[in-house]
Amino acid sequence: MKQLSLLLFTFLNLNAMAQTTDTVYIENLMLKHADLFAGVLNHPQKNQVQVLYTQVDRDGRNKPVFKTFSYNLDDHRYFYPASTVKLAAVIFALEKLNALKVKGLTVKSTMITDSAYAGQTKVLQDSTAENQLPSLEHYIKKILLTSDNDAFNRLFEFIGRAEINSKLKKYGLNNSRILNRLAIGDAGEPAKHTNPIKFYNGDKLVYEQPAQYDSLEYPLELTNTTMGIGYLDSADKLVNKPFRLENKNAFAISDQQALMKKLIFPEAFPAEERFNLHAADYKLIYTYMSKLPTESDYPAYDPDEFWPTYAKMLYYGRQKNAEIDADIRIFNKYGDSYGFIIDNSYFVDFKNNIEFFLTAVIQSNDDGIYNDNKYEYETVCYPFMKNLGRVIYAGELERKKTHPADLKKFRMQY
């Protein structure tokens, strides 16, 4: 019995050591490149920077082994997650579809959204789809390609607020919540009501979901939920009071990367902790997470509005004239709002056999006024994201690995 206890203690101790996060490597790396990061290093709290980087090594059976590094990470220090919450909605919508097990109901079924509460809107058509009809599949494409807000709102309504937040807890994402739709001023009581929805195959009704109501609140212990010195209200009038974000969505950097790891490497987790996704679901997500807007036919995008690196903050810095490396694919979900830029990414370089996770947030709002669309994205946030991605990537080029990774599952057809 004593020997068994000793073995258990040793295993738990080794497991804890293996999961220890290095908190100095990234800071030292930025200090080494002070010409690129001096501004942020001098004002990490002003710019609200948090970084989480995870190296991926493979064992002899190609199973991933993770080693994680952080900078200024604080799961309880609030930042506005913007569109990064949409990746969770994509996963949970597909999970719900699979759990329903309704004969004939697929991601391609026509999804007709009705209205049943004040402020709700209907969706009967989708002009960006090849067949002009809305579907879960097409909404997912639009979310992952260009972060379409309406597409997210329709997934939010399908899943339901209660199920979304239940799923976050189920998967151990305990410092996160998703409370409302995006970009329509959704808050309070209206956010608790979601639309009735019907799914069709041709003219045949295959599934009907009534309007849902979620009475629950989702409190979190968060700091930094009051920011700045003022904000513009819905009438664009300046209010000289700090901007309050305590009742908005939250998605901690640690939770974002945990979700991404489980999505990219389900085999690294026990079966009961994996998402309820099929092979086709993973393929759909991987394809459109890594696809560039200019590679898409349906939906088709104007390259002047949605250029190749539009959704790629880390490494490319959303630069319009960036030279695309054909060997690198970035599987990611970004967010941008209230001066915050966030990117949650898994990088693959097929030529050099490189892979790693990188998740980061930075904010710049020099005047301290929110909702005025005057943020230093171009001069502070994008350059930081670009430089961070490239410095981490450069380090990966030099890093020696015992076993080369087999990356073929991430080669998508574009």
VEXVO-869844 format. One record per residue (C-alpha): x, y, z. Coordinates in Angstrom, 1 decimal. Layout:
residues N
<<X, Y, Z>>
...
END
This chain:
residues 414
<<0.0, 0.0, 0.0>>
<<2.9, 2.4, 0.9>>
<<4.6, 1.5, -2.4>>
<<1.3, 2.3, -4.3>>
<<1.0, 5.6, -2.5>>
<<4.6, 6.5, -3.3>>
<<4.1, 5.7, -7.0>>
<<0.9, 7.8, -7.0>>
<<2.6, 10.7, -5.3>>
<<5.5, 10.5, -7.8>>
<<3.2, 10.4, -10.8>>
<<1.2, 13.4, -9.5>>
<<4.4, 15.3, -8.7>>
<<5.9, 14.6, -12.2>>
<<2.6, 15.6, -13.8>>
<<2.5, 18.9, -11.9>>
<<6.2, 19.6, -12.9>>
<<5.4, 18.8, -16.5>>
<<2.6, 21.3, -16.6>>
<<4.5, 24.2, -14.9>>
<<4.4, 27.3, -16.9>>
<<7.7, 29.2, -17.5>>
<<7.1, 32.9, -16.7>>
<<10.5, 34.4, -17.7>>
<<11.3, 33.1, -21.2>>
<<9.0, 35.4, -23.2>>
<<10.0, 38.5, -21.2>>
<<13.7, 37.7, -21.8>>
<<12.9, 37.1, -25.5>>
<<11.3, 40.5, -25.7>>
<<14.2, 42.1, -23.8>>
<<16.6, 40.6, -26.3>>
<<14.6, 42.3, -29.0>>
<<14.0, 45.6, -27.1>>
<<14.0, 47.5, -30.4>>
<<10.7, 45.8, -31.2>>
<<9.1, 45.6, -27.7>>
<<10.5, 48.4, -25.6>>
<<7.2, 50.3, -25.6>>
<<5.2, 47.3, -24.3>>
<<7.9, 46.3, -21.8>>
<<7.9, 49.7, -20.3>>
<<4.0, 49.8, -20.0>>
<<2.8, 46.2, -19.8>>
<<-0.3, 47.1, -17.6>>
<<-1.1, 50.2, -19.7>>
<<-1.2, 48.0, -22.8>>
<<-2.8, 45.1, -20.9>>
<<-0.5, 42.6, -22.6>>
<<-0.9, 38.9, -21.8>>
<<0.9, 36.2, -23.8>>
<<0.8, 32.4, -23.7>>
<<3.1, 30.3, -25.9>>
<<3.2, 26.6, -26.0>>
<<5.9, 24.5, -27.7>>
<<4.8, 21.2, -29.2>>
<<7.1, 18.2, -29.3>>
<<6.1, 14.7, -30.5>>
<<7.0, 11.4, -28.9>>
<<7.8, 8.3, -31.0>>
<<4.1, 7.7, -31.7>>
<<3.6, 11.3, -32.9>>
<<1.6, 12.1, -29.7>>
<<2.0, 15.8, -28.8>>
<<3.8, 16.9, -25.6>>
<<3.3, 20.5, -24.5>>
<<5.6, 23.0, -22.7>>
<<4.1, 26.4, -21.9>>
<<5.5, 29.9, -21.4>>
<<3.6, 33.0, -20.3>>
<<4.1, 36.7, -19.9>>
<<2.0, 38.9, -17.6>>
<<-0.7, 36.2, -17.5>>
<<-3.6, 36.8, -15.2>>
<<-6.9, 34.8, -15.6>>
<<-8.8, 37.3, -13.4>>
<<-7.6, 40.5, -15.1>>
<<-10.3, 41.4, -17.5>>
<<-9.9, 42.3, -21.1>>
<<-12.7, 42.4, -23.7>>
<<-12.5, 39.2, -25.7>>
<<-14.4, 40.5, -28.8>>
<<-14.7, 37.9, -31.5>>
<<-12.5, 35.3, -30.0>>
<<-15.6, 33.9, -28.3>>
<<-16.9, 32.9, -31.7>>
<<-14.6, 29.8, -31.9>>
<<-16.3, 28.3, -28.8>>
<<-19.7, 28.9, -30.5>>
<<-18.5, 27.1, -33.7>>
<<-17.5, 24.1, -31.6>>
<<-20.6, 24.1, -29.4>>
<<-23.0, 24.5, -32.4>>
<<-21.5, 21.4, -34.1>>
<<-21.6, 19.5, -30.8>>
<<-25.3, 20.4, -30.4>>
<<-26.1, 19.2, -33.9>>
<<-24.3, 15.9, -33.2>>
<<-26.1, 15.4, -29.9>>
<<-29.5, 16.0, -31.4>>
<<-29.1, 13.0, -33.7>>
<<-32.1, 14.1, -35.8>>
<<-32.4, 12.1, -39.0>>
<<-31.7, 14.4, -42.0>>
<<-30.4, 17.3, -39.9>>
<<-26.9, 18.3, -41.1>>
<<-24.7, 21.4, -41.2>>
<<-26.0, 21.9, -44.7>>
<<-29.7, 22.0, -43.8>>
<<-31.4, 25.3, -44.4>>
<<-31.6, 27.2, -41.1>>
<<-34.5, 29.7, -40.9>>
<<-34.4, 32.0, -37.9>>
<<-37.6, 33.6, -36.7>>
<<-38.2, 36.2, -34.0>>
<<-40.2, 36.1, -30.8>>
<<-38.9, 38.9, -28.6>>
<<-38.4, 42.6, -28.8>>
<<-35.3, 43.4, -30.9>>
<<-34.9, 40.0, -32.5>>
<<-34.5, 39.7, -36.2>>
<<-35.3, 37.0, -38.8>>
<<-33.1, 35.4, -41.4>>
<<-34.7, 33.8, -44.4>>
<<-31.9, 34.1, -47.0>>
<<-28.2, 34.4, -47.3>>
<<-26.9, 36.1, -50.4>>
<<-23.3, 35.0, -49.7>>
<<-24.2, 31.3, -50.0>>
<<-24.0, 29.5, -53.3>>
<<-27.7, 28.4, -52.9>>
<<-28.7, 31.7, -51.3>>
<<-29.8, 30.0, -48.1>>
<<-28.5, 30.2, -44.5>>
<<-27.0, 27.1, -42.9>>
<<-24.8, 26.2, -39.9>>
<<-22.0, 25.3, -42.3>>
<<-22.1, 28.7, -44.1>>
<<-22.3, 30.6, -40.8>>
<<-19.2, 28.7, -39.6>>
<<-17.3, 29.6, -42.8>>
<<-18.1, 33.3, -42.4>>
<<-17.1, 33.3, -38.7>>
<<-13.8, 31.6, -39.3>>
<<-12.9, 33.5, -42.6>>
<<-13.7, 37.1, -41.6>>
<<-15.3, 36.9, -38.1>>
<<-18.9, 37.8, -39.3>>
<<-20.9, 39.1, -36.3>>
<<-24.3, 38.1, -37.6>>
<<-23.1, 34.5, -38.2>>
<<-22.0, 34.3, -34.6>>
<<-25.3, 35.7, -33.4>>
<<-27.2, 33.0, -35.3>>
<<-25.0, 30.3, -33.7>>
<<-25.6, 31.9, -30.3>>
<<-29.3, 31.6, -30.9>>
<<-29.2, 28.0, -32.0>>
<<-27.0, 26.8, -29.1>>
<<-28.7, 29.0, -26.4>>
<<-27.0, 31.0, -23.8>>
<<-27.5, 28.4, -21.0>>
<<-25.9, 25.6, -23.0>>
<<-23.0, 27.8, -24.1>>
<<-22.1, 28.6, -20.6>>
<<-22.7, 25.0, -19.4>>
<<-20.3, 23.8, -22.0>>
<<-17.6, 26.3, -21.0>>
<<-17.8, 24.8, -17.5>>
<<-17.9, 21.2, -18.7>>
<<-14.6, 21.7, -20.5>>
<<-12.9, 23.4, -17.6>>
<<-13.0, 26.9, -19.1>>
<<-13.9, 28.4, -15.7>>
<<-12.7, 32.0, -16.2>>
<<-14.9, 32.6, -19.2>>
<<-18.5, 33.3, -20.1>>
<<-20.5, 34.2, -23.2>>
<<-23.6, 36.4, -22.3>>
<<-24.7, 38.1, -25.5>>
<<-24.8, 38.6, -29.2>>
<<-22.3, 40.9, -30.8>>
<<-22.4, 44.3, -32.5>>
<<-26.1, 44.9, -31.9>>
<<-26.1, 46.3, -28.4>>
<<-27.3, 43.1, -26.9>>
<<-27.4, 43.1, -23.1>>
<<-29.6, 42.5, -20.1>>
<<-32.9, 40.8, -20.5>>
<<-32.9, 40.7, -24.4>>
<<-29.7, 38.7, -24.3>>
<<-31.4, 36.0, -22.2>>
<<-34.0, 35.4, -25.0>>
<<-33.0, 33.5, -28.2>>
<<-35.0, 33.1, -31.4>>
<<-37.1, 30.2, -32.5>>
<<-35.4, 28.3, -35.4>>
<<-36.4, 25.8, -38.0>>
<<-34.3, 23.5, -40.2>>
<<-35.3, 22.3, -43.6>>
<<-34.0, 20.0, -46.3>>
<<-35.7, 21.5, -49.4>>
<<-39.3, 22.0, -48.3>>
<<-39.2, 19.3, -45.6>>
<<-39.1, 20.5, -42.0>>
<<-36.5, 18.3, -40.2>>
<<-36.1, 20.0, -36.9>>
<<-37.8, 22.8, -35.0>>
<<-36.4, 24.6, -31.9>>
<<-38.7, 26.9, -29.9>>
<<-37.5, 30.2, -28.5>>
<<-35.3, 29.8, -25.4>>
<<-34.9, 31.7, -22.2>>
<<-31.9, 31.7, -19.8>>
<<-32.6, 33.1, -16.4>>
<<-29.1, 32.5, -15.0>>
<<-26.3, 35.0, -14.3>>
<<-22.7, 34.0, -14.7>>
<<-20.6, 35.9, -12.2>>
<<-16.8, 35.8, -12.4>>
<<-14.2, 37.2, -10.0>>
<<-12.6, 39.7, -12.3>>
<<-10.5, 42.9, -11.8>>
<<-10.0, 45.7, -14.3>>
<<-13.7, 45.7, -15.5>>
<<-13.8, 49.6, -15.2>>
<<-11.5, 51.3, -17.8>>
<<-10.6, 54.7, -19.1>>
<<-11.9, 58.2, -18.3>>
<<-14.9, 58.3, -20.6>>
<<-16.9, 56.9, -23.4>>
<<-19.3, 57.7, -26.2>>
<<-22.8, 56.6, -25.6>>
<<-25.3, 55.2, -28.2>>
<<-26.0, 58.8, -29.3>>
<<-22.2, 59.5, -29.7>>
<<-22.3, 61.8, -26.7>>
<<-19.3, 61.9, -24.5>>
<<-19.8, 60.6, -21.0>>
<<-17.1, 61.7, -18.6>>
<<-17.1, 58.5, -16.5>>
<<-15.0, 55.4, -16.7>>
<<-16.3, 52.7, -19.1>>
<<-17.8, 49.7, -17.3>>
<<-17.4, 46.2, -18.8>>
<<-18.4, 44.0, -15.8>>
<<-21.4, 42.5, -17.5>>
<<-19.8, 41.6, -20.8>>
<<-18.4, 38.4, -22.3>>
<<-15.1, 37.1, -20.8>>
<<-12.6, 34.7, -22.3>>
<<-9.4, 34.3, -20.4>>
<<-6.2, 33.7, -22.4>>
<<-5.6, 30.4, -20.6>>
<<-9.1, 29.3, -21.5>>
<<-8.7, 30.3, -25.1>>
<<-5.5, 28.3, -25.6>>
<<-6.9, 25.3, -23.7>>
<<-9.9, 25.3, -26.1>>
<<-7.5, 25.5, -29.1>>
<<-5.3, 22.7, -27.8>>
<<-8.3, 20.4, -27.4>>
<<-9.5, 21.3, -30.8>>
<<-6.2, 20.8, -32.6>>
<<-5.1, 17.7, -30.6>>
<<-8.1, 15.8, -29.3>>
<<-6.0, 12.7, -29.1>>
<<-3.9, 14.3, -26.3>>
<<-6.9, 14.4, -24.0>>
<<-8.9, 11.6, -22.3>>
<<-12.0, 10.6, -24.4>>
<<-14.4, 12.1, -21.9>>
<<-12.7, 15.5, -22.2>>
<<-12.8, 15.7, -26.0>>
<<-15.4, 17.7, -27.9>>
<<-18.3, 15.7, -29.4>>
<<-17.1, 16.3, -33.0>>
<<-16.9, 14.1, -36.0>>
<<-14.0, 13.9, -38.5>>
<<-16.0, 16.1, -40.9>>
<<-16.5, 18.7, -38.2>>
<<-12.8, 18.9, -37.5>>
<<-12.1, 19.2, -41.2>>
<<-14.6, 22.0, -41.6>>
<<-13.1, 24.0, -38.7>>
<<-9.5, 23.4, -39.7>>
<<-10.1, 24.3, -43.3>>
<<-11.8, 27.7, -42.6>>
<<-9.6, 28.6, -39.6>>
<<-6.6, 28.4, -41.9>>
<<-8.1, 29.5, -45.2>>
<<-7.5, 33.1, -46.4>>
<<-10.5, 35.3, -47.4>>
<<-9.1, 35.6, -50.9>>
<<-9.1, 31.8, -51.2>>
<<-12.9, 31.6, -50.7>>
<<-15.5, 31.4, -53.4>>
<<-18.6, 31.1, -51.2>>
<<-18.6, 33.4, -49.4>>
<<-16.7, 35.6, -51.9>>
<<-14.9, 38.7, -50.5>>
<<-13.6, 41.9, -52.0>>
<<-9.8, 41.7, -51.5>>
<<-9.7, 45.5, -50.8>>
<<-12.0, 44.9, -47.8>>
<<-10.8, 41.5, -46.7>>
<<-7.2, 41.0, -47.9>>
<<-5.3, 37.8, -47.4>>
<<-4.0, 38.5, -43.9>>
<<-7.1, 40.3, -42.7>>
<<-7.7, 37.6, -40.0>>
<<-4.0, 37.0, -39.2>>
<<-2.8, 39.3, -36.4>>
<<0.1, 37.2, -35.1>>
<<3.0, 37.0, -37.5>>
<<1.4, 39.1, -40.3>>
<<0.0, 42.0, -38.2>>
<<-3.0, 42.3, -40.6>>
<<-0.6, 44.0, -43.0>>
<<-2.3, 44.5, -46.4>>
<<0.9, 44.1, -48.5>>
<<2.4, 41.3, -46.5>>
<<4.2, 38.6, -48.4>>
<<2.4, 35.3, -47.7>>
<<4.6, 32.3, -46.8>>
<<3.1, 29.4, -48.7>>
<<4.6, 26.9, -46.3>>
<<3.0, 28.4, -43.2>>
<<-0.7, 28.0, -42.2>>
<<-2.1, 29.7, -39.1>>
<<-5.2, 28.1, -37.6>>
<<-6.6, 30.9, -35.5>>
<<-9.5, 33.1, -34.2>>
<<-8.8, 36.8, -33.6>>
<<-10.8, 39.6, -32.0>>
<<-10.6, 43.4, -32.1>>
<<-12.7, 45.9, -30.2>>
<<-12.4, 48.7, -27.6>>
<<-8.7, 49.0, -28.5>>
<<-8.0, 45.3, -27.8>>
<<-6.4, 43.0, -30.3>>
<<-6.5, 39.3, -29.4>>
<<-5.3, 36.3, -31.4>>
<<-5.5, 32.7, -30.5>>
<<-3.4, 30.6, -32.9>>
<<-1.9, 27.3, -33.8>>
<<1.0, 27.7, -36.3>>
<<2.2, 25.1, -38.8>>
<<5.2, 25.3, -41.1>>
<<5.1, 22.3, -43.4>>
<<8.5, 22.9, -44.9>>
<<10.5, 23.3, -41.6>>
<<8.3, 20.9, -39.6>>
<<7.3, 23.6, -37.1>>
<<4.2, 23.8, -34.9>>
<<3.3, 25.8, -31.9>>
<<0.5, 27.6, -30.1>>
<<0.5, 31.3, -29.4>>
<<-2.2, 33.4, -27.8>>
<<-1.9, 37.1, -27.0>>
<<-3.8, 40.2, -26.1>>
<<-2.8, 43.9, -26.3>>
<<-4.7, 47.1, -26.0>>
<<-3.9, 50.7, -26.9>>
<<-6.3, 53.5, -26.0>>
<<-4.1, 56.6, -25.3>>
<<-7.0, 59.0, -24.8>>
<<-8.8, 56.7, -22.4>>
<<-12.1, 57.2, -24.3>>
<<-14.1, 54.1, -25.3>>
<<-16.4, 53.7, -28.3>>
<<-14.8, 56.6, -30.2>>
<<-12.9, 54.3, -32.7>>
<<-9.7, 56.1, -31.9>>
<<-7.3, 53.3, -30.9>>
<<-3.7, 52.8, -31.8>>
<<-4.1, 49.6, -33.7>>
<<-1.8, 50.5, -36.6>>
<<1.0, 51.9, -34.5>>
<<1.0, 49.8, -31.4>>
<<-1.2, 46.7, -31.5>>
<<-0.6, 45.3, -35.0>>
<<3.2, 45.8, -34.9>>
<<3.3, 44.1, -31.5>>
<<1.3, 41.1, -32.8>>
<<3.4, 40.8, -35.9>>
<<6.7, 41.0, -34.1>>
<<5.7, 38.6, -31.4>>
<<4.7, 36.0, -33.9>>
<<7.9, 36.4, -35.9>>
<<10.2, 36.3, -32.9>>
<<8.5, 33.2, -31.5>>
<<8.7, 31.6, -35.0>>
<<12.4, 32.5, -35.4>>
<<13.0, 30.7, -32.1>>
<<11.1, 27.6, -33.3>>
<<13.3, 27.5, -36.4>>
<<16.4, 27.0, -34.2>>
<<14.7, 24.6, -31.7>>
<<15.9, 21.0, -31.9>>
<<13.4, 18.2, -31.8>>
<<13.9, 14.5, -31.1>>
<<11.0, 13.4, -33.3>>
<<9.8, 15.2, -36.4>>
<<6.1, 15.9, -36.4>>
<<3.7, 14.2, -38.8>>
<<1.6, 17.2, -39.9>>
<<-0.4, 15.7, -42.7>>
<<-3.7, 16.0, -41.0>>
<<-3.4, 19.8, -41.2>>
<<-2.9, 19.9, -44.9>>
<<-6.3, 21.2, -46.1>>
<<-7.7, 21.6, -49.5>>
<<-8.2, 25.3, -50.3>>
END
